Amino acid sequence: MKSSILFVLSIVLLVGCNNQKEAVSNVFPDGTPIPDWFFQTRKVTLDELGEQYVLTNYGVKNDSAIIQTEAIQAVIDEASENGGGVIVVPEGTFMSGALFFKPNTHLHITDNGMLKGSDIIDDYPMMASRMEGQNLDYFPALVNAYGVDGFTISGKGIIDGNGLNFWKAFWQRRKENPQCTNLEVSRPRLVFIWNSNDVQLQDVSLHNAGFWSSHYYKCNNVKILDVHIYSPHAPVKAPSTDAIDIDACTNVLVKGCYMSVNDDAIALKGGKGPWADTDPNNGANMNILIEDCEFGFCHSALTCGSESIHNKNVLMRNCYVNEAKRLFWLKMRPDTPQKYEYITIENIKGNAQNMIYIKPWRQFFDLKGREDVPQSFSENITFRNIELNCEVFFNVAITENDKLSKFTFENLKIETKKDAFNTDLIEDVTLNNIVINGKKLY
């Protein structure tokens, strides 16, 4: 569960942050009003989800040693055939392979209940899917919802990916071939929701994912409320266990969550490749609000990812960061046309190795015969009301194919070992009240 010490510390720090919350306006970075939908954060109750299908009432055993995929799927299917309802994981541990929820079905994990993933990849049969910015056949997740509008995952129990053997297999393969791709080692995600609207995850813990922890693709109106997402970075690193991957989605609220994983905490995806912006399978992420969250160890708290073509109106605010390698990362992929615009990071406290990190992402570079190199643009990016201890404040290196413009840095109080701040890399910079290592620079 969420570290009580860090949680209390984050609240104390945020409350004392010069009344920053009072300065928060309810508009997106481009100035358009944030819809009321984002402020409606009522939790769904078990009673309103329809008939309750408690696993143990349908012959599923509380037994962590046996894999019961078929029995659990049969309960989901029965609920669907009867018009819908909620699949209830009671107290105990229930192991399964890939499960597929259907229209009008939901998942509820009770206190002291655990849905645990099999660590045998054959329990996740390959099928049409989406991974790393491309549509392809791949292994499904432990919990899958394809075209399930109104789908909810609730309860204060745990969905555990049981990922240790998958992690070991990955690192063994990486040892054999340092250039191996993530997809070469067969691993399942923990939650995958595709083409589903009005989705809500609340209160559950998503732990020990084999691959990405939760992935939302082509969804509209997604709320992720008070979810605890964790995969370790020691003693065995859990590779590529992104907490939340948002992939061509519109209207996403991430609120009150704790995220600590051995990769990016929140990654915005949407497609990759030299013609990614013309592929109908790809798309932009629009209207993303991240607030009141706590970030533990991660490669970056917020990343515009290596498989991302267009992100607009992204607002991250009132968050505490501890042990992140980066607060904000723009991965500039030189074989992909990218546009990152109207992104604001404000009211942040804590520590990170880097505050802002912008570098070319050349891994698996492939122009696929395109003669010209695609151009990428990052504009209208704002950092406001931030107090951060970091190793490097401004870690930016771009190519002639990347354009940075209209950046705003306002009310920053930074303690850092490397204070270089080369604003020449950005066209049209606004600087106001920048204090670095106790010295006011602007």
C-alpha positions in Angstrom: 0.0 0.0 0.0 1.0 3.6 -0.3 3.8 4.6 2.0 2.3 6.5 4.8 5.5 8.4 5.5 5.9 9.6 2.0 2.2 10.3 1.6 2.1 12.5 4.7 5.3 14.2 3.7 3.8 15.0 0.2 0.7 16.5 1.7 2.7 18.7 4.1 4.9 19.9 1.3 2.0 20.6 -1.0 0.0 22.5 1.6 3.0 24.7 2.3 3.8 25.5 -1.3 3.0 29.2 -1.2 -0.7 28.8 -1.7 0.0 27.3 -5.1 -3.3 25.5 -5.4 -5.1 28.8 -5.1 -3.3 29.9 -8.2 -4.5 26.9 -10.2 -7.0 27.7 -12.9 -9.4 25.2 -14.3 -8.4 25.5 -17.9 -6.2 23.4 -20.0 -2.9 24.7 -21.2 -4.3 26.1 -24.5 -6.8 28.1 -22.4 -9.9 26.0 -23.0 -12.0 25.2 -19.9 -11.5 21.9 -18.3 -14.9 20.1 -18.6 -16.9 19.3 -15.4 -16.4 15.6 -16.1 -12.8 15.9 -14.8 -14.1 17.1 -11.4 -16.6 14.4 -11.0 -14.6 11.8 -9.0 -17.3 9.8 -7.2 -16.3 6.2 -6.7 -18.6 3.5 -8.0 -20.0 1.2 -5.3 -20.2 -2.5 -5.5 -24.0 -2.5 -5.2 -24.5 -0.4 -8.3 -22.5 -2.7 -10.6 -25.3 -5.3 -10.9 -25.5 -8.9 -9.8 -22.4 -10.0 -7.9 -20.6 -13.1 -9.2 -18.4 -14.1 -6.3 -15.8 -16.5 -7.7 -16.0 -19.0 -4.9 -19.7 -19.4 -5.4 -19.0 -20.7 -8.9 -16.4 -23.4 -8.1 -13.3 -21.2 -8.3 -11.0 -22.2 -5.5 -8.9 -20.0 -3.2 -5.7 -21.6 -4.2 -2.5 -19.8 -5.3 -1.0 -23.0 -6.7 -3.5 -23.8 -9.5 -4.2 -21.8 -12.6 -8.0 -21.4 -13.0 -8.3 -19.4 -16.2 -11.2 -21.4 -17.7 -13.2 -21.4 -14.5 -12.9 -17.7 -14.0 -13.6 -16.9 -17.7 -16.7 -19.1 -17.4 -18.0 -16.8 -14.6 -17.4 -13.7 -16.8 -19.2 -15.4 -19.7 -22.1 -16.4 -17.5 -22.4 -12.8 -16.2 -22.4 -11.5 -19.7 -25.0 -14.0 -20.9 -27.3 -13.0 -18.0 -27.1 -9.3 -18.9 -24.0 -8.3 -17.0 -22.7 -7.9 -13.5 -19.6 -7.7 -11.4 -17.0 -10.4 -11.0 -16.0 -10.4 -7.4 -12.6 -11.7 -6.3 -13.1 -12.5 -2.6 -10.5 -12.8 0.1 -7.7 -15.2 -1.0 -5.5 -15.7 -4.0 -6.9 -16.7 -7.4 -4.4 -17.5 -10.2 -5.3 -17.1 -13.9 -4.0 -16.5 -17.4 -5.6 -14.0 -19.7 -9.2 -13.0 -18.9 -11.5 -11.1 -21.2 -14.3 -9.0 -19.9 -17.4 -8.4 -21.9 -20.0 -5.6 -22.2 -21.8 -4.9 -19.0 -19.3 -6.8 -16.9 -17.0 -5.4 -14.2 -14.2 -6.5 -11.9 -14.1 -6.0 -8.1 -11.1 -7.1 -6.0 -12.1 -7.2 -2.3 -9.9 -6.3 0.6 -7.3 -9.1 1.1 -8.3 -10.5 -2.3 -5.7 -11.1 -5.1 -6.1 -11.9 -8.8 -2.7 -13.3 -9.6 -1.3 -13.8 -13.1 0.2 -17.1 -14.3 3.9 -16.8 -15.0 3.5 -19.3 -18.0 3.3 -17.4 -21.2 1.1 -20.1 -22.8 -1.7 -19.0 -20.5 -1.8 -15.7 -22.6 -2.7 -16.9 -26.1 -1.3 -14.6 -28.8 -4.0 -12.5 -30.6 -4.6 -9.1 -32.3 -3.2 -6.4 -30.0 -1.3 -3.2 -29.8 2.2 -2.8 -28.4 4.9 -0.1 -28.7 3.0 2.1 -31.1 2.0 -0.6 -33.6 -0.9 -3.0 -34.1 0.3 -6.6 -34.2 -0.4 -10.0 -32.8 0.9 -10.2 -29.3 0.1 -11.7 -25.9 -2.9 -10.2 -24.1 -2.9 -8.9 -20.6 -4.0 -10.6 -17.5 -7.2 -8.4 -17.5 -8.5 -7.4 -20.9 -11.5 -5.3 -22.0 -12.0 -4.8 -25.7 -15.0 -2.6 -26.6 -16.4 -2.6 -23.0 -17.9 0.8 -22.5 -18.5 1.6 -18.8 -15.9 -1.0 -17.6 -14.8 -0.6 -14.0 -12.1 -2.2 -11.9 -12.7 -1.5 -8.2 -12.0 -2.7 -4.7 -9.0 -2.4 -2.4 -7.4 -5.8 -3.3 -4.5 -6.5 -5.6 -4.0 -7.5 -9.2 -0.6 -9.1 -9.2 1.3 -9.9 -12.4 3.6 -12.5 -10.8 6.3 -11.1 -13.1 9.6 -12.4 -11.6 10.2 -15.2 -14.1 9.3 -12.9 -17.0 11.8 -10.3 -15.7 14.5 -12.9 -15.3 13.9 -14.2 -18.9 14.2 -10.6 -20.2 17.5 -9.9 -18.5 18.9 -13.2 -19.6 17.9 -12.4 -23.2 19.4 -8.9 -22.9 22.6 -10.5 -21.6 22.8 -12.8 -24.6 21.9 -9.9 -27.0 22.2 -6.4 -25.7 20.3 -5.1 -28.8 17.3 -7.3 -28.2 13.9 -5.5 -28.4 11.3 -5.5 -25.7 9.0 -7.7 -27.8 11.6 -10.5 -28.2 10.9 -11.8 -24.7 7.3 -13.0 -24.3 5.7 -11.1 -21.5 2.1 -10.2 -20.7 0.8 -6.8 -19.5 -1.3 -6.5 -16.4 -4.3 -4.5 -17.7 -5.2 -3.7 -21.3 -8.3 -1.7 -22.3 -9.0 -1.2 -26.0 -11.6 0.9 -27.7 -13.6 1.4 -24.5 -15.3 4.6 -23.3 -16.3 5.8 -19.8 -13.8 3.5 -18.0 -12.9 3.8 -14.3 -10.2 2.2 -12.2 -10.3 3.0 -8.5 -8.6 2.0 -5.3 -7.0 -1.3 -6.6 -3.3 -2.1 -6.5 -1.5 -3.1 -9.7 1.7 -4.9 -8.8 4.5 -6.9 -10.3 3.5 -6.6 -14.0 5.3 -8.8 -16.5 5.3 -6.0 -19.0 3.4 -2.7 -18.9 1.2 -2.3 -15.8 -1.8 -0.7 -17.5 -2.4 0.2 -21.1 -5.3 2.3 -22.5 -5.7 2.3 -26.3 -8.2 4.4 -28.3 -10.3 5.0 -25.2 -12.4 8.1 -24.3 -13.2 9.3 -20.8 -10.9 7.3 -18.6 -10.6 7.9 -14.8 -7.8 6.3 -12.8 -8.5 7.2 -9.1 -6.4 6.3 -6.1 -4.7 3.4 -7.7 -1.4 2.0 -6.3 1.0 0.8 -9.1 4.2 -0.8 -8.2 6.9 -3.0 -9.8 10.4 -3.2 -8.3 13.7 -1.8 -9.5 15.6 -4.0 -7.1 16.9 -6.6 -6.4 15.6 -7.8 -9.8 14.6 -4.9 -12.1 11.1 -5.3 -13.5 11.8 -4.1 -17.1 9.3 -2.0 -19.1 6.7 -2.0 -16.4 5.3 1.5 -17.2 2.6 2.4 -14.7 0.1 4.0 -17.1 0.4 4.0 -20.9 -2.0 6.3 -22.6 -2.2 5.5 -26.3 -4.4 7.6 -28.7 -6.9 8.5 -26.0 -9.1 11.6 -25.2 -10.1 12.8 -21.8 -8.0 11.0 -19.2 -7.9 11.8 -15.5 -5.2 10.3 -13.2 -5.8 11.4 -9.7 -4.5 10.5 -6.3 -2.4 7.6 -7.6 0.9 6.2 -6.4 3.3 5.0 -9.1 6.7 3.4 -8.6 8.0 1.2 -11.5 11.2 0.3 -13.3 10.3 2.5 -16.4 8.1 5.5 -17.1 5.3 6.2 -14.6 3.0 7.9 -17.1 3.9 7.5 -20.8 1.9 9.1 -23.6 2.0 6.9 -26.7 0.2 6.9 -30.1 2.4 5.6 -32.9 5.8 5.4 -34.4 7.6 5.4 -37.7 8.2 7.8 -40.6 4.5 7.8 -41.7 3.0 7.2 -38.3 0.8 10.3 -38.6 -1.1 8.8 -41.6 -1.8 5.4 -40.0 -5.5 5.2 -38.8 -4.4 2.9 -36.0 -2.4 5.7 -34.5 -3.6 8.9 -32.9 -3.2 11.9 -30.6 -3.6 12.1 -26.8 -5.8 15.0 -25.9 -7.0 16.5 -22.6 -4.9 14.6 -20.0 -5.1 15.8 -16.4 -2.7 14.3 -13.8 -3.1 15.6 -10.3 -2.6 14.9 -6.6 -0.3 11.9 -7.4 2.9 10.6 -5.8 5.8 9.3 -7.9 8.3 6.9 -6.4 11.2 5.4 -8.4 10.6 5.7 -12.1 12.5 6.6 -15.2 10.3 9.6 -15.6 7.2 10.9 -13.9 5.7 12.1 -17.2 7.0 11.1 -20.6 6.0 12.0 -24.1 7.1 8.6 -25.2 9.2 7.1 -28.0 6.0 5.9 -29.7 4.1 9.2 -29.7 3.0 11.5 -32.5 0.8 14.2 -31.0 0.1 15.1 -27.4 -2.0 18.2 -26.7 -3.5 19.7 -23.5 -1.6 17.8 -20.9 -1.7 19.2 -17.4 0.2 17.7 -14.5 -0.2 19.5 -11.1 -0.1 19.2 -7.4 2.2 16.2 -7.3 5.1 14.9 -5.2 8.1 13.3 -6.8 10.6 11.1 -5.0 13.5 9.1 -6.7 12.4 9.8 -10.3 15.2 9.8 -12.8 13.4 12.6 -14.6 10.4 14.8 -13.8 9.5 15.4 -17.5 10.9 13.6 -20.5 10.4 14.5 -24.2 11.6 11.6 -26.3 12.4 13.0 -29.7 12.3 10.1 -32.1 14.2 11.1 -35.3 12.3 8.6 -37.5 8.8 9.8 -36.4 7.0 13.1 -37.0 6.1 14.4 -33.5 4.2 17.3 -32.1 4.1 17.9 -28.3 2.1 21.1 -27.5 0.3 22.8 -24.7 1.8 20.8 -21.8 2.0 22.3 -18.3 3.8 21.0 -15.2 2.9 23.0 -12.1 2.9 22.8 -8.3 5.5 20.1 -8.0 7.6 19.3 -5.0 10.3 16.7 -4.4 13.4 15.4 -6.0 14.5 13.9 -9.4 17.8 13.3 -11.1 16.7 15.6 -14.0 14.0 18.2 -14.0 13.6 18.5 -17.8 15.1 16.0 -20.1 14.9 16.3 -23.9 17.1 14.1 -26.1 16.8 12.3 -29.4 15.5 8.7 -29.0 17.5 6.7 -31.5 16.8 3.2 -30.3 15.8 1.0 -33.3 15.9 4.0 -35.7 14.4 3.1 -39.1 13.2 5.6 -41.8 11.9 2.6 -43.8 13.0 4.1 -47.1 11.7 7.7 -46.4 14.3 10.0 -47.9 13.7 13.1 -45.7 13.9 13.0 -41.9 10.5 13.9 -40.3 10.4 17.2 -38.4 9.3 17.3 -34.7 7.9 20.2 -32.7 7.6 20.9 -29.0 5.8 24.2 -28.2 3.8 25.9 -25.5 5.5 23.9 -22.7 5.2 25.5 -19.2 7.0 24.7 -15.9 5.4 26.7 -13.0 5.6 26.7 -9.2 8.2 23.9 -8.8 10.5 23.3 -5.9 12.9 20.5 -6.7 16.2 19.0 -5.7 17.9 17.5 -8.7 21.3 16.4 -10.2 20.7 18.2 -13.5 18.2 21.1 -14.0 18.2 21.4 -17.8 19.3 18.3 -19.7 18.5 19.2 -23.3 20.2 18.3 -26.6 18.3 18.4 -29.9 19.0 17.9 -33.6 18.3 20.2 -36.5 15.1 18.2 -37.0 13.7 19.2 -33.6 12.2 22.6 -32.8 11.5 23.8 -29.3 9.5 27.0 -28.9 7.3 29.0 -26.6 8.6 27.5 -23.3 7.7 29.2 -20.0 9.7 28.8 -16.7 8.0 30.5 -13.8 8.4 30.5 -10.0 11.0 27.8 -9.9 13.1 27.1 -6.8 15.8 24.5 -7.8 18.7 23.0 -5.9 21.0 21.2 -8.4 24.5 20.1 -8.9 24.5 21.0 -12.6 22.8 24.4 -13.1 23.5 25.0 -16.8 20.5 26.6 -18.5 21.0 27.0 -22.2 17.9 28.8 -23.4 19.4 29.3 -26.8 18.0 25.9 -27.7 14.5 27.3 -27.4 12.8 29.9 -29.6 10.7 32.3 -27.5 11.4 31.7 -23.8 9.6 33.3 -20.9 11.5 33.4 -17.6 10.1 34.7 -14.4 11.3 34.3 -10.8 13.9 31.5 -11.4 16.0 30.7 -8.3 18.7 28.1 -8.7 20.9 27.2 -5.7 19.6 30.2 -3.8 20.5 32.7 -6.5 17.8 34.4 -8.4 18.7 34.3 -12.1 15.6 35.9 -13.6 
